[in-house]
Amino acid sequence: MVPSRSLSSLLALLALAFISLSASASPHPRTASSPATLKLAVRINSYGIKNIAAADRARIQARQAGGSSSISAINNVMTYTADIGVGNPPTYYTVLVDTGSSNTWIGTNKAYEKTATSRDTGNTFSVGYGDGSSVSGEEYTDTVTLNADLVIDNQSIGVASQSSGMGSLEGLIGLGPADLTQGTVSNTYEVATVTDNLYKQRTISSEVLGVFFAPASSSDSSGELTFGGYDASKITGDVSYVPITTTSPASEYWGIDQSIRYGSMPILDETAGIVDTGTTLIYIASDAFHKYQSATGATLNENVGLLQISSAQYEKLSSLYFAIGGVTYELTPNAQIWPRSLNTAVGGDANSIYLVIADTGSPSGSGLDFTNGYCFLERFYSVFDTTNSRVGFATTQYTDATSN
């Protein structure tokens, strides 16, 4: 998700599509050298979403325009949430988990309960989203509890007093770069993120976030966040890293450089884009998208907003190859299709085949020519390394899965 970014019009699904955070408490305090993992579970919206691509595209175009610091992912078919505690004793709020924005705030749909650890800073916060949704209120510091091993003292949080377009969301935990908070809190240049403070308070030894998602169509559609490192048990090879790109505006987010080919045919020369858990699909620049559409023979389903292919075309589908930092990642034909078991969740036909590659709506050269969203990240483990300004990827047991 990204600030002002854009929260999409799919907010209705938030009440039904959410990920609950669970973690067993440890009887021993965690040392700074030991990463802490939070388990995720996903539930799928059952109402049906109209034109899934339009919401994501609005968020991407807001980022390209540089009009805001973050864009919300509240609009996605699969929305990742966590139950976090605020205060001491804590009150728990169901908040969106997002690597595309960095402010943490609560107070929509559930009132903030002040305790002895709550302190009003006297400052205000305001975050706007590209589709007109927004949230604003007072900025507090308070104790934030992610689980028994991840407790943060004096975390800066927004407490919403006004909001629009937030659906049933009770808050948001931003895990993106801290500079995305610039200009969002009065009298404050930049706000330390949750990950920043876990590191500064020596709860974790490195400012690293590992993200694992299993495909929503798999038998175990779970996931996890690991603070302070990554979970080696979830990967099947080494983590390969690439530096954050120097190209703006991608450099303001978790931006990287990559090229893409379809089979043996190049469709996108090396260029800058971003990796974002808050985007559902995989977006590529318009010129690359049209090459992909032509090569696959797909037609655009205007109602769903996705490319559609026949069973015969699926049988002939080639892999997509993402070249990132000298390593090539293969997105198999099955990984390129929307989970058929979820077709009706996006307003599609249960027996049709839709592709997860979509058009950014802008030609290459924008400085943000692709977004590797959830449909990429469910096939590859990702590591967001603030300490070393880099992003890493590794294969998992789901990289070659055929569950879609």
N, C-alpha and C positions, 0 to 999 in steps of 0.2 A: 504494500500500500504506500501511497505517497502523499504528503501534505500538499496542499491546495492545489489541493491536489484533487483527486476526485474520488468520491466514494460511489459506487454505482447505484443504478436504479434497482438493483436486485436485492435491496435491503430486506424485502419481505421474507427472504429465506433464512435470515439470521436466526430467527426463533427456532428454526427446524434444522438448519445446517450448522453444526457447531462442533468444536472439538473440545472435549473436557480434559483438563490437565489432572493427572494423578501421579503421586509419588509416595512411596512408603517412607515413613519417617525413620531416620537413623538414630540409634540410641547414643551414638558417639558424635561429637562435633567434627565437622569436616575440616581438614587442613587445606591451606591454600594450594597445595600441590595436587589435590585430588579433584578432578572434574565432577560436576554434579549433573545428573540426568533427570529430566522430567518426561514422563510418559504421556503420549497423546493418543486420543481415540477419536475417530471421526463418525459423524452422523450426517446423513444425506438429506437435503431438502426434498420433500415429497410433493410440493405444490406445482413445480414446473417453473422454469425461468425462461423469459423471452429474450432472444438475441443476446446470448452470453458474451459475444465478441464486442458488442457496442460499449459495454461498461468498462471492460479492460482498455479498449482503445481510447476512451475519454481520459483515463488515467495516464496513459502513455503520452498522449498529445499535450496534456497539462505539464508533464515533466519536460517534454521537448521545448515548450514555450518558456519554461523557467519562471512561470508565474507564481509558484508556490513551493514550499519546502517539502511537502509530503503529500502522498495520495493514498486515500483509504482503500482497504481491501474488503470492506464490509459487504461488498456486493457479490462476492463469489459464491459459486455453487457449493464448494467445499470450504467452509470458513473455519479457521483454526482459532480456538479460544482456550483460555486457561482460567482457572479459579485462583485469584491471588488475594492475599490478605492485606489489609491496610489498617494500621493502628495496632495498639497493644492494650487489651486483647484484640486480635484482628477481626474485622468484618470482611467477609469474602465477596468478591465481585467477579462476574464472568466477563473477561476482557478479551478483545481480539489480540492475537499474537502476530506481529508484523515486522518484517525486516526492511520494509520500504519506507518506514517513518520512524521517528525517534522520541517523540513526546509520549509520556505515560500520563493518562488521565482517567478519572472515574466520575461517577455522579449522574450519568444519564440513566433513567429508569430505576435507579436505586440510590437512595440518599447516602451521603457521606456521614459516617458515624465518627465523631471526634473522640479522641482519647487523650491521655496524658502525653502521648508522643506527637500529637498533632500541633503544627505551628503554621499560622497564617503568615506568609512572607510579606504581605501587603502589596504584592504584585499581581497582575492579571495575566491570563494566557488567552490566546485566541488562535485557533487553527481552522483555516478554510479549506474546502475540498472542491475540486474542479467542477463538480456537477451542481454546485450551489449548496451542498451540505456543509455544516460548520458546527463548531463547538467552542464555547468560551466560558470563562469564569475566573475564580481565584486560584492562585498558585500557592500550594502548601508544601511543607516538608513533613514526612511521616515515615514510620517503619513500614516496610513492604516485605511481605512473606510470600516467597514463591513455593517453598516447601520447608521442611524442618532444617535442611542443610543450606538453604539459600534465603537468608534474612538480611535485609538491607536497612541500615539506619539512615535517617535523615534524607530519604530519597525525595527529590522534587517531583511533585505530582500536581496535575491540574484537577480542580474540582469544578465540574460543570454546573453552571447556573442557567445557561441558555444553550440550546442546540436545535438543529433542524436536520431531518433526514437520517437520524441515527437508528431508526428501527428499535429493536429490543436490546441493543448493545448497552452494557453497563459501564464500559470503559475500553481502554486500549493500552497495550504495553508495546512501546516502540523499541525495536532492536536494531535499528539502522544507525548510520554514522551520526555522531553528536552534532555535526554542523547543520543537519536538517532542522535542528531546534532554533537556529538563529532567527531572530525576529518574531518569535512566537510568544515570548514572555517579556512583559514590560520591565525596564530597568535591568535587563539581564542579556548579556551578549549570547551566551550559550548555556544550555542545561545539560548536566551530566546524565547520561542514560543509565538504565538499570545495569547494563553490562559494565559500563564505566565504573559505577560504584561498587559492584561486586569485586572488581579488580582492585580499586583503590582501598577498599576495606579488607583486602587480603583474604577474601572468601574464596577467590579463584586466583591461580598463579599466572594466568595469561588471559588477555582480553579476547577470547575466542569463543565462537558459538558454532556448535555442530548441529546440523539439521538433517533428520531422517524422516522421510515419508514413504509409506507403502502405498501402492496404487489403490485407489478407492474400490476397484473391482476385485481386488485380491481377497483371499480367504481371511487375511489378517490385515485389515485396512487401518493400521495403527501408525504411530510416528513418535518421535521424541525430539526434544531439544537437550543438548548437552552444553552446559556452561563451563568454560575453562579448558576446553579441549574437544575431542571427538570420541565417539564410541567405536573402537576398533572392531567390536564384535558385529557391527552392522555393515562392514565393507568387505569386499572380496579382493581388493588390491590395494596398492599404495594410494595415498592422497597426493595429487599433483596440484601445484599452486601456480597462480598467475597474478602478477601485480595489478592493483587497481589502475584502471586506465587513466591517462592524463587528459583525455578528450572530454570536454564539457558538452552537455550537462551530465553525461553518464558518470563522470568522475565524482559528482556530488552524492552518488548513491553507491551501492555495491556494483560498480561498473567494471567491465572487463573488455578486452579485445578478442574477437573471434571471427572466423570465416566459416562458411557452410557450403557443403556440396550435397547434391541429391544424386546418389549413385556415384558416377564418375564426373558428373556435370557440376561445375561451380555455379552457385546461385547468389552467393553474397561474399564479396571480397572482404578481407580483414577490415573490421570496423569496430566502433565502440557501441556498447549497449549495456544492459544491466541484468542482474540476477535478482529475482524478487519472489518471495513466498506469497506475496499478496496479489499476484496475477495468476489467473487460472491457466491460460493457454500459453503457447509459444508464439511470439509476434516477431515478424521480420519485415524489413522495409518493403514498400510497395513494389519496387522493381524486382526484388528477390521473390516476393510472394507470387507475382505473375509468372515468373519462370517456373516456380514450383507447381502452380496450378496447371500450367501448360504441360509440364512433364508428367503429371499424374493423371491428366484428363479430367480433373475434378470440376464440378460446377458449384457455384455459390448458392446455398439455400438461404434465401433472403429472410425467411421467417426465423430460422435458428441463428443465422449469422455465421455459419460454418460451411467450409467446403464439404461437398458430399461426393462419394464415389460408389460405384457398383461393386458387387461381390467379385466380378471378373477383374475390375480395376484393382481391387485390393490384392488379389492374387499376384498381380504384376508389380505391386508397389515396391520401390527400392528403399534402402535405408538412407537416412540423413546422417551426414558426418559433420560434427562440430569440432573444428580445430581450435583449441584453446591452449595457449602457452606451450606449444610444441607437442601436445597430446591430442589425439583424436578420439572423440566420444561418439559411439554409434547409437543413433536412435532408430531402433528397429521398426519395420512396418507396423507391428502391433502397437508399439509405443506412440505411433503417429495418429492413432484413431481414438476418438472419444469412447470411453467405456460404454459398450452397447447396453449394458444393464442400467445405465443412467441416461439413456437417450430421452426418455420422457421428462426427466428432471430439467432439461433445457428446452422443452417444448418440441422435441423431435419425435420422429416415428420410431417405434421400438425395434423395427426390423431394418432400419437404414444404417449406413456407415458414414460417420462424419469424421473429418480430420481436425486435429488440434493445432495446426499451423494456421496462423491468421495474419492479417495485414495491419501494419501500424497506421496506415493511412498517409504516410509520408515517404518520399523517396530517400534512398540512402544518402548519407552526407549530413544528416541532421545533428550528429553528435550523440544520438541515441537511436540506433538503427535496429535494435532487437531487444526483446525482453524474454529471458528464459524463465518461464513461470512454473507453476506447480507441475504441469505435465512433463516438464524436463526434470524437475527436482525429485519426482517420485521414482525416477529411474537411476538417479545418481545422488549419492550422499554429497552434501555441500558443507563447506567450512568457511565461516566468515571471520577473518582474522584481523581485528583492529590493530593489535600489537605490531604486526608486520605489514599492514596495508595490503592485504592480498585475499584472494578467494581460492578455495581448493575444491576439487571434485574427486570422487572415487566411485568405482562400480560397486553394486550391491547385488544381492540375490534376486532383485527385481529388475535389473538392467535388461535382461533378455526375456522377461516374463511374457506370457501370451494370454494374460487374464482379461484383456480388453475385448 
